[in-house]
Amino acid sequence: MYPIAPNYDLVKPFGIKDERLYIGNISVNDLTERYDTPTFYVSGDRFEDNIKEYEESFRQEGYNGNMFTIAYAIKAHTNLALLKFAKNRGTGFDVSYKNELYAALNTGISPDKIFFNGNAKKRAALIEAIEQGVVINIDNLMELDEIIDIQKRLGKKARISIRVNPEIDVDTDPAIATAVKNSKFGLNFNLAEKAYKLAISNNMDVKGIHMHLGSQITNMSVFKEGTTKFVEFAKHLEEELGLEFELLNFGGGLGISYAKNRSEEEKIVKNLKEINKNEDIHSNFYCPISKRDYVKNIVDSVSILNHDVKIVIEPGRSLIGDACILVGRVMNIKEGSPDIVSLDMGANLVLENIIMKNYNNIIIANKARNKSDNHVKFVGNLCYAGDFVSPFGWEMPDLKKGDLVSLMDAGAYHWFFACHGNSVEFPATVLVYKDKEYLIRKRERYDDVFANDVDLDL
């Protein structure tokens, strides 16, 4: 194993002052005194800056606010207050399940800024989407048939796009590569053309065309190949079927830099190969692609169309991923080689890392930049031998009971995979914005964990 040291190259407003981790001008130490551990802390400032960076990228390419929609992928980090925060800053929403749809509608957003994805949508949710005027990204032909039936019964046209699959080599973990051959998502070009013919013949309100390549993509060539094939196919459909798409939805997929440079990424990959017995590991922990480059590639690709078209993107990770940290506390330390450091949070909150072999930088919030010469491993509080908060060995300062362990860049998909292993309570979530703090999710208690159990004594 190659021990990893904390990286203090942090995105604003995260920073180090007097050997303490801060979010803006509030120290994590002070926050934990008020909210205990474990707790997610979301920086509203960083979330907002990420939204603005996408907006500015479009404007620099000559697109005003009516010509693009940044649809936040709710699945990345779902919270009602965060959704309203995003909506109030002009985003739309990418939803993939009925409850995400209802949560998005609950914000009061215009339904035409909601894009309903998913390969197994419930009929009740489809009815709601059609009645409200949400754009449905149709995933398969059986779903198309069902929507045709629903719109006939309702006497109202469904507003639709077809999700197409360009079937390319998506350089990311297979679990999050969605535009590959035989993916469960979307239709290949032949089936997609058939779907559009059916939609037209059934008088559906065809708004556009949709794709989504995958997640945590850090190789620009993937985006270039995907967007080129996608737009060329859109042009083909327009010419063959007499369509003129109002919007092209490019999905999301832009990665973030969990590693802050190539050398750090190489060390992470070496460790993962050793841990996973030389299993193929994707080197996508460092992302050199800027939001501006990502947007420019999309804008350049649509230039082959002979009309104006609205561009929709569905970013999740690149909006919320580096805007959030997860803070736990050292409970016990068992001396060894390395020392085993037990925390009050476990693998149930970092399953994304286990399933997709991802990585989070770790900083000791109350001992930041202290000399790191102790070799340790961080484990969780679950009754499970594979319960690692991080599978890596770490070079850390001298740790004591009560020290605060911060997982950086923990905003994306940690909630998505979170579970109640050992009946542990889900943690609180706090939004920190302009040096004010807001509790946006209460910490669960015993009654919350078992609220839906039926207590029978048989």
Residue pairs with C-beta under 8 A, 6 or more apart in sequence:
1 271
1 274
1 275
1 392
1 393
2 267
2 270
2 271
2 393
3 338
3 375
3 392
3 393
3 394
3 395
4 264
4 267
4 268
4 271
4 392
4 393
4 394
4 395
5 372
5 394
5 395
6 361
6 362
6 363
6 364
6 368
6 372
6 394
6 395
6 396
7 259
7 260
7 264
7 361
8 16
8 363
8 368
8 369
9 260
9 261
10 16
10 408
11 46
11 322
12 45
12 46
12 49
13 22
13 23
13 24
13 43
13 45
13 46
14 21
14 22
14 23
14 43
14 46
14 325
14 408
15 21
15 22
16 22
16 368
16 369
17 27
19 366
19 367
19 368
19 369
19 370
20 27
20 28
20 29
20 365
20 366
20 368
21 27
21 28
21 29
21 363
21 365
21 366
21 368
21 404
21 406
22 28
23 31
23 41
23 43
23 325
23 432
24 43
24 45
24 432
24 434
24 435
25 435
26 432
26 435
26 437
27 365
28 41
28 325
28 327
28 365
28 366
28 404
28 406
29 365
29 366
29 404
31 39
31 41
31 327
31 430
31 432
31 437
32 39
32 327
32 329
32 365
32 404
34 437
35 428
35 430
35 439
35 443
36 428
36 443
37 327
37 328
37 329
37 344
37 345
37 404
37 427
38 326
38 327
38 328
38 329
38 343
38 344
38 345
38 349
38 427
39 326
39 327
39 427
39 428
39 429
39 430
39 443
40 324
40 325
40 326
40 327
40 410
40 414
40 415
40 427
40 428
40 429
40 430
40 441
41 324
41 325
41 326
41 327
41 429
41 430
41 432
42 77
42 79
42 82
42 320
42 323
42 324
42 411
42 429
42 430
42 431
42 432
42 440
43 323
43 324
43 432
43 433
44 85
44 323
44 431
44 432
44 433
44 434
45 432
45 433
45 434
46 322
46 323
47 82
47 85
47 86
47 319
47 320
47 323
48 85
48 89
48 433
50 291
50 318
50 319
50 320
50 322
50 323
51 70
51 72
51 86
51 89
51 90
51 91
51 319
52 89
53 291
53 292
54 70
54 291
54 295
54 313
54 315
54 319
55 65
55 70
55 90
56 292
57 291
57 292
57 294
57 295
57 296
58 67
58 68
58 295
58 299
58 311
60 292
61 295
61 296
61 299
62 299
63 299
63 311
65 90
66 310
67 308
67 310
67 311
68 310
68 311
68 312
68 313
69 91
69 92
69 113
69 247
69 310
69 311
69 312
69 313
70 90
70 91
70 92
70 313
70 315
71 91
71 92
71 93
71 94
71 113
71 114
71 115
71 249
71 312
71 313
71 314
71 315
72 83
72 86
72 91
72 92
72 93
72 94
72 314
72 315
72 316
72 319
72 320
73 94
73 96
73 252
73 314
73 315
73 316
73 317
73 319
74 83
74 93
74 94
74 95
74 96
74 100
74 103
74 104
74 316
75 94
75 96
75 97
75 100
75 316
75 413
75 416
76 316
76 317
76 319
76 320
76 321
76 411
76 412
76 413
76 416
77 316
77 320
77 324
77 411
77 412
77 413
77 414
77 415
77 416
78 100
78 103
78 415
78 416
79 415
79 429
79 440
79 441
80 103
80 106
80 107
80 440
81 431
81 438
81 440
81 441
82 320
82 431
82 440
83 93
83 103
83 104
83 106
83 107
84 107
85 431
85 433
86 93
86 319
87 93
87 107
87 108
87 109
91 113
92 109
92 113
92 114
92 115
92 312
93 100
93 104
93 107
93 109
93 113
93 114
93 115
94 115
94 117
94 251
94 252
94 314
94 316
95 101
95 103
95 104
95 114
95 115
95 116
95 117
96 116
96 117
96 118
97 118
97 125
98 121
98 122
98 124
98 125
98 128
101 114
101 116
101 125
101 128
101 129
101 134
102 128
104 114
105 111
105 114
105 128
105 132
105 134
111 132
111 133
111 134
112 133
112 134
112 135
112 159
114 129
114 132
114 134
114 135
115 134
115 135
115 137
115 161
115 210
115 249
115 312
115 314
116 125
116 129
116 134
116 135
116 136
116 137
117 137
117 139
117 163
117 210
117 212
117 314
118 139
119 139
119 140
119 143
119 184
119 185
121 136
121 139
121 143
123 146
123 150
126 136
126 143
126 146
126 147
126 150
127 150
127 154
128 134
129 136
129 158
130 136
130 147
130 150
130 151
130 154
130 156
130 158
130 159
131 154
131 156
133 159
134 159
135 159
135 160
135 161
135 207
135 208
135 247
136 147
136 158
136 159
136 160
136 161
137 160
137 161
137 162
137 163
137 210
137 249
138 144
138 147
138 160
138 161
138 162
138 163
138 195
138 199
139 163
139 185
139 186
139 187
140 187
141 187
141 191
141 194
141 195
141 198
144 162
144 195
144 198
144 199
147 158
147 160
147 204
148 158
148 198
148 202
148 204
150 158
151 157
151 158
151 202
151 204
157 203
157 204
157 205
158 204
158 205
159 205
159 207
160 199
160 204
160 205
160 206
160 207
161 206
161 207
161 208
161 209
161 210
161 247
161 249
162 187
162 192
162 195
162 196
162 199
162 209
162 210
163 185
163 186
163 187
163 210
163 211
163 212
164 186
164 187
164 188
164 189
164 192
164 209
164 210
164 211
164 230
164 233
165 178
165 179
165 180
165 181
165 183
165 185
165 186
165 187
165 188
165 192
165 211
166 179
166 189
166 211
166 213
166 225
166 226
166 229
166 230
166 233
167 179
167 180
167 181
167 183
167 188
168 179
168 180
168 213
168 222
168 225
168 226
168 229
169 180
169 222
170 177
170 178
170 179
170 180
170 213
170 214
170 217
170 222
170 226
171 217
171 218
171 219
171 221
171 222
171 282
171 284
172 214
172 215
172 216
172 217
172 218
172 222
172 253
172 255
172 282
172 284
173 216
173 282
173 284
173 356
173 357
173 358
174 180
175 355
175 356
176 214
176 215
176 216
176 356
177 183
177 213
177 214
178 185
178 186
178 212
178 213
178 214
178 215
179 185
179 186
179 211
179 212
179 213
179 214
179 226
180 214
185 212
186 192
186 211
186 212
187 195
189 233
192 209
192 233
192 237
193 237
193 240
193 241
196 206
196 237
196 241
196 243
197 241
199 206
200 206
200 241
200 243
206 243
206 245
207 245
207 246
207 247
208 245
208 246
208 247
208 248
208 249
208 309
208 310
208 312
209 230
209 233
209 234
209 237
209 245
209 248
209 249
210 249
210 251
210 312
211 226
211 230
211 249
211 250
211 251
212 251
212 252
212 253
212 314
213 222
213 223
213 226
213 251
213 253
214 222
214 253
215 252
215 253
215 255
215 316
215 317
216 253
216 255
216 256
216 284
216 287
216 317
216 356
216 358
217 223
217 253
217 254
217 255
217 284
218 255
218 284
218 285
218 286
218 287
218 288
218 289
219 284
220 288
220 289
220 293
220 297
223 253
223 254
223 289
223 294
223 297
223 298
224 297
227 250
227 297
227 298
227 301
228 301
230 248
230 250
230 301
231 248
231 301
231 302
231 304
231 305
232 304
234 245
234 248
234 305
235 304
235 305
237 243
237 245
238 244
238 245
238 305
244 307
245 309
246 309
246 310
247 309
247 310
247 311
247 312
248 302
248 309
248 310
248 311
248 312
249 312
249 313
249 314
250 298
250 311
250 312
250 313
250 314
251 313
251 314
252 313
252 314
252 315
252 316
252 317
252 318
254 287
254 289
254 291
254 294
254 315
254 317
254 318
255 284
255 287
255 289
255 317
255 318
256 287
256 317
256 318
256 321
256 322
256 409
256 412
257 285
257 286
257 287
257 322
258 268
258 285
258 286
258 358
258 359
258 360
258 361
258 409
259 265
259 268
259 285
259 286
259 359
259 361
260 286
260 361
261 286
262 286
264 285
264 286
265 283
265 285
265 286
266 283
268 285
268 359
268 392
269 281
269 283
269 285
271 391
271 392
271 393
272 279
272 281
272 357
272 359
272 391
273 279
273 281
275 391
275 392
276 357
281 357
285 358
285 359
291 318
295 313
298 311
298 313
299 311
302 309
302 311
316 412
317 411
317 412
317 413
320 411
320 412
321 409
321 411
321 412
322 408
322 409
322 411
323 411
324 409
324 410
324 411
324 412
325 406
325 407
325 408
325 409
325 410
326 345
326 349
326 350
326 360
326 406
326 407
326 410
326 414
326 427
327 365
327 404
327 405
327 406
327 407
328 343
328 344
328 345
328 389
328 404
328 405
328 407
329 343
329 344
329 402
329 403
329 404
329 405
330 341
330 342
330 343
330 399
330 400
330 401
330 402
330 403
330 404
330 405
331 342
331 343
331 344
331 381
331 401
332 341
332 342
332 401
333 339
333 340
333 341
333 342
333 376
333 399
333 400
333 401
334 340
334 342
337 375
338 375
338 376
338 377
338 393
338 394
339 374
339 375
339 376
339 377
339 399
340 376
340 377
340 379
341 376
341 377
341 378
341 379
341 396
341 399
341 405
342 379
342 380
342 381
343 378
343 379
343 380
343 381
343 389
343 405
344 381
345 380
345 381
345 389
345 427
346 379
346 380
346 381
346 382
346 384
346 387
346 389
346 421
346 422
346 424
347 354
347 380
347 382
347 384
347 386
347 387
347 388
347 389
347 421
348 380
348 382
348 418
348 419
348 420
348 421
348 422
348 424
349 414
349 418
349 427
350 360
350 389
350 390
350 407
350 410
350 414
351 414
351 417
351 418
351 419
352 358
352 412
352 413
352 414
352 416
352 417
353 359
353 360
353 390
353 391
354 386
354 388
354 391
355 417
359 390
359 392
360 390
360 407
360 408
360 409
360 410
361 407
361 408
361 409
362 378
362 390
362 394
362 396
362 405
362 406
362 407
362 408
363 405
363 406
363 408
364 370
364 396
364 397
364 399
364 403
364 404
364 405
364 406
365 404
365 405
365 406
366 403
366 404
367 397
367 399
367 403
370 397
370 398
371 397
372 395
372 396
372 397
373 395
373 397
374 395
374 396
374 397
374 398
374 399
375 393
375 394
375 395
375 396
376 393
376 394
376 396
376 399
377 388
377 390
377 392
377 393
377 394
378 388
378 389
378 390
378 394
378 405
379 387
379 388
379 389
380 387
380 388
380 389
381 387
381 422
381 424
382 421
382 422
382 424
383 422
384 421
389 405
389 407
390 407
418 426
420 426
420 449
423 449
423 450
424 449
425 443
425 444
425 445
425 446
425 448
425 449
426 441
426 443
426 444
426 448
427 443
427 444
428 439
428 441
428 442
428 443
429 439
429 440
429 441
430 437
430 438
430 439
430 440
431 437
431 438
431 440
432 438
